[in-house]
Amino acid sequence: MTKSRLFRLLISAVLVAALFLSTADAGEDFSWIPMSKPGTCQGSIAECMADGTGEFEMDSEVNRRILATTKYISYGALQANNVPCSRRGASYYNCRPAKENRRGARGFRSLSVAVAFPLSLALLDIFYFGSSNRYRSLHKPFYFPPLWALHAACLATALLSGLSAWLVWADGGFHRNPTALILYLGQLAISLGWYPVVLGAGAIRVGLVLCGALFGVLVGCTRIFRNMNPIAGDLVKACLVWAVLLSVVNIRLVYQ
């Protein structure tokens, strides 16, 4: 009796061991043993992101490495139902297109105005008072400039003075020292006034006074401009050649 009970227990143990081993060889599917947390996605990353029933968790090292490929995550990406900025080169914080930088365009327009203003006045001066029969009929030595060279020097001086004034204006020199603006406008007015006074009205001695005043104003303008912008000072310094040329022509007209 005792032997039969031991024999039955032995057979039962063998059957249970065989059943356990057969289940393990079939794929280690211990579904009846709780192995993971409920609600954790066990599929691929795309399936877990598409599935709305459960929360997508980083359940493996591979998934965590995929998330760590970017250096930062913007605040907009962390918000729900929000698409990050798809504009290339734009920031996540400001997806609107960047405004056009108009500083260069404004600088070009101001430069054009600063140069065109004295040039236009010089052209009008030459057009109305530049045809002088007296100057053409004057007996001139070989080194004396012809009338067209005088006109070209007048235009070159207007160009250089306008460019120098723009450089000083761009550095805020006219606001810091209004005397610079007064000297610039003064030399421009004297330079343009020589044509109607000498070639137009024939007041040669008055023109000689204008030449002296022009030279003095240009010297003062050179010093003030150089303190604000060295390049502007050098440009005005070149305009002194125009004052010397007018003085030579005027003296020749006086003692013809």
C-alpha positions as CSV (number, residue, x, y, z in Angstrom):
1,M,0.0,0.0,0.0
2,T,2.8,2.3,0.8
3,K,4.7,1.4,-2.3
4,S,1.6,2.1,-4.5
5,R,1.3,5.6,-3.0
6,L,4.9,6.4,-3.6
7,F,4.6,5.1,-7.1
8,R,1.6,7.4,-7.8
9,L,3.4,10.4,-6.4
10,L,6.4,9.7,-8.5
11,I,4.3,9.4,-11.7
12,S,2.5,12.7,-10.8
13,A,5.8,14.5,-10.4
14,V,7.1,13.1,-13.7
15,L,4.0,14.3,-15.5
16,V,4.2,17.8,-14.0
17,A,7.9,18.1,-14.9
18,A,7.2,16.9,-18.4
19,L,4.3,19.4,-18.8
20,F,6.5,22.3,-17.5
21,L,9.4,21.4,-19.9
22,S,7.1,21.1,-22.9
23,T,5.7,24.5,-22.3
24,A,9.2,26.0,-22.0
25,D,10.3,24.5,-25.3
26,A,7.3,25.9,-27.1
27,G,8.6,29.5,-26.8
28,E,8.8,30.4,-23.1
29,D,5.2,31.8,-23.2
30,F,4.5,32.3,-19.6
31,S,1.5,34.5,-20.3
32,W,-0.1,33.5,-17.0
33,I,2.9,35.1,-15.1
34,P,2.7,38.9,-14.8
35,M,6.1,40.0,-16.5
36,S,5.5,43.7,-17.3
37,K,3.5,46.7,-16.3
38,P,0.0,46.9,-17.6
39,G,-0.5,49.5,-20.4
40,T,3.1,49.3,-21.7
41,C,3.3,49.2,-25.5
42,Q,5.1,46.0,-26.7
43,G,5.0,46.8,-30.5
44,S,7.2,49.0,-32.7
45,I,7.7,52.7,-32.2
46,A,5.4,53.6,-35.1
47,E,2.7,51.3,-33.8
48,C,3.0,52.6,-30.3
49,M,2.8,56.2,-31.5
50,A,-0.2,55.5,-33.7
51,D,-2.0,53.7,-30.9
52,G,-4.0,56.2,-28.8
53,T,-5.2,53.7,-26.2
54,G,-2.0,53.7,-24.1
55,E,0.9,56.0,-23.3
56,F,4.0,55.6,-25.4
57,E,6.9,54.7,-23.1
58,M,10.6,54.3,-23.7
59,D,10.7,50.6,-22.9
60,S,14.1,49.8,-24.3
61,E,17.5,51.4,-24.7
62,V,17.1,51.6,-28.5
63,N,14.1,53.9,-28.1
64,R,15.8,56.1,-25.6
65,R,18.8,56.5,-28.0
66,I,16.4,57.5,-30.8
67,L,14.9,60.2,-28.7
68,A,18.4,61.4,-27.7
69,T,19.6,62.1,-31.2
70,T,18.4,65.7,-31.1
71,K,20.2,68.2,-28.7
72,Y,17.1,69.9,-27.5
73,I,13.3,69.8,-27.6
74,S,11.5,73.1,-28.0
75,Y,8.6,74.2,-25.8
76,G,6.3,74.1,-28.8
77,A,7.1,70.5,-29.4
78,L,6.1,69.6,-25.9
79,Q,2.6,71.1,-26.2
80,A,-0.2,68.9,-27.2
81,N,-1.7,69.0,-30.7
82,N,1.0,71.4,-31.9
83,V,3.1,71.0,-35.1
84,P,6.7,72.4,-34.9
85,C,7.7,75.0,-37.4
86,S,8.2,73.5,-40.8
87,R,9.9,76.6,-42.3
88,R,13.5,75.8,-43.1
89,G,15.9,77.9,-41.1
90,A,13.3,79.5,-38.9
91,S,13.3,79.2,-35.1
92,Y,10.7,77.1,-33.2
93,Y,10.0,80.1,-31.2
94,N,9.3,82.4,-34.2
95,C,8.0,80.5,-37.2
96,R,7.1,83.7,-39.1
97,P,9.3,84.7,-42.1
98,A,12.1,87.1,-41.1
99,K,11.6,90.7,-42.1
100,E,13.8,92.0,-44.9
101,N,16.8,93.9,-43.8
102,R,16.3,97.3,-45.2
103,R,19.3,99.0,-43.7
104,G,21.3,98.6,-46.8
105,A,18.5,100.0,-49.0
106,R,18.1,103.0,-46.7
107,G,21.8,103.7,-46.8
108,F,21.9,103.5,-50.6
109,R,19.0,105.9,-50.9
110,S,20.6,108.4,-48.5
111,L,23.9,108.2,-50.4
112,S,22.1,108.8,-53.7
113,V,20.3,111.9,-52.3
114,A,23.5,113.2,-50.7
115,V,25.4,112.9,-54.0
116,A,22.6,113.9,-56.4
117,F,21.8,117.1,-54.5
118,P,25.1,119.0,-55.2
119,L,25.5,117.4,-58.6
120,S,22.1,118.6,-59.7
121,L,22.8,122.1,-58.5
122,A,26.2,122.0,-60.3
123,L,24.6,120.9,-63.5
124,L,22.0,123.6,-63.4
125,D,24.8,126.2,-62.6
126,I,26.8,125.0,-65.7
127,F,23.7,124.9,-67.9
128,Y,22.6,128.5,-67.2
129,F,25.9,130.3,-66.6
130,G,28.6,128.0,-68.0
131,S,28.7,129.4,-71.6
132,S,31.0,132.4,-71.4
133,N,32.2,133.9,-74.6
134,R,34.5,136.1,-72.6
135,Y,36.4,133.1,-71.2
136,R,36.7,131.5,-74.6
137,S,38.1,134.6,-76.2
138,L,40.5,135.1,-73.3
139,H,44.2,134.8,-74.3
140,K,45.3,131.8,-72.2
141,P,48.7,130.2,-71.7
142,F,49.0,126.5,-72.6
143,Y,48.6,125.3,-69.0
144,F,45.3,127.2,-68.6
145,P,42.3,124.9,-68.3
146,P,39.7,125.1,-71.1
147,L,36.0,125.7,-70.2
148,W,35.0,122.1,-70.3
149,A,37.8,121.2,-67.9
150,L,36.5,123.8,-65.5
151,H,33.0,122.3,-65.7
152,A,34.4,118.8,-65.1
153,A,36.3,120.0,-62.0
154,C,33.1,121.7,-60.7
155,L,31.1,118.4,-61.1
156,A,33.9,116.4,-59.4
157,T,34.0,118.8,-56.5
158,A,30.2,118.5,-56.1
159,L,30.5,114.7,-56.1
160,L,33.3,114.7,-53.5
161,S,31.6,117.2,-51.2
162,G,28.3,115.2,-51.3
163,L,30.1,112.0,-50.5
164,S,32.0,113.5,-47.6
165,A,28.8,115.0,-46.2
166,W,27.1,111.6,-46.4
167,L,30.0,110.0,-44.4
168,V,29.7,112.6,-41.7
169,W,25.9,112.3,-41.6
170,A,26.1,108.5,-41.4
171,D,28.3,108.9,-38.3
172,G,25.9,111.4,-36.7
173,G,28.4,114.3,-37.1
174,F,25.8,116.9,-38.2
175,H,23.8,116.2,-35.0
176,R,26.9,116.4,-32.7
177,N,28.3,119.5,-34.4
178,P,25.9,121.6,-36.4
179,T,28.8,123.8,-37.5
180,A,29.8,121.1,-39.9
181,L,26.5,121.3,-41.7
182,I,26.8,125.1,-41.9
183,L,30.3,124.9,-43.4
184,Y,29.2,122.3,-45.9
185,L,26.3,124.3,-47.1
186,G,28.4,127.5,-47.1
187,Q,31.1,126.0,-49.3
188,L,28.5,124.6,-51.7
189,A,26.8,128.0,-52.0
190,I,30.0,129.9,-52.6
191,S,31.2,127.3,-55.1
192,L,28.0,127.5,-57.1
193,G,27.8,131.2,-56.8
194,W,31.1,131.8,-58.6
195,Y,29.6,130.9,-62.0
196,P,26.7,133.4,-62.1
197,V,28.9,136.1,-60.5
198,V,32.0,135.8,-62.7
199,L,30.9,134.1,-65.9
200,G,27.3,135.4,-65.9
201,A,27.4,139.0,-64.5
202,G,31.1,139.6,-65.1
203,A,31.9,140.8,-61.6
204,I,35.4,139.5,-61.6
205,R,36.7,141.2,-58.5
206,V,33.7,140.0,-56.5
207,G,34.5,136.5,-57.8
208,L,38.1,136.9,-56.4
209,V,36.6,137.6,-53.0
210,L,34.4,134.5,-53.4
211,C,37.5,132.4,-54.2
212,G,39.2,133.5,-50.9
213,A,36.1,132.8,-48.9
214,L,35.7,129.4,-50.5
215,F,39.3,128.4,-49.7
216,G,38.8,129.4,-46.0
217,V,35.5,127.6,-45.6
218,L,36.9,124.5,-47.2
219,V,39.9,124.5,-44.8
220,G,37.5,124.8,-41.8
221,C,35.2,122.1,-43.2
222,T,38.3,119.8,-43.7
223,R,39.3,120.1,-40.1
224,I,35.8,119.5,-38.7
225,F,35.0,116.6,-41.0
226,R,38.4,114.9,-40.3
227,N,37.6,114.9,-36.5
228,M,34.3,113.0,-37.3
229,N,35.4,110.8,-40.2
230,P,39.0,110.8,-41.6
231,I,37.9,109.7,-45.0
232,A,35.4,112.6,-45.2
233,G,38.2,115.0,-44.3
234,D,40.4,113.7,-47.0
235,L,37.6,114.1,-49.6
236,V,37.0,117.7,-48.6
237,K,40.8,118.3,-48.8
238,A,40.7,117.3,-52.4
239,C,38.1,120.0,-53.0
240,L,40.8,122.6,-52.1
241,V,42.1,122.0,-55.6
242,W,38.9,123.4,-57.0
243,A,39.3,126.6,-54.9
244,V,42.9,127.0,-56.1
245,L,41.8,126.5,-59.7
246,L,39.0,129.1,-59.4
247,S,41.5,131.6,-57.9
248,V,43.9,131.1,-60.7
249,V,41.2,131.6,-63.4
250,N,39.8,134.6,-61.5
251,I,43.2,136.3,-61.2
252,R,43.8,135.7,-64.9
253,L,40.5,137.3,-65.7
254,V,41.3,140.4,-63.6
255,Y,44.7,140.9,-65.2
256,Q,44.0,140.0,-68.8
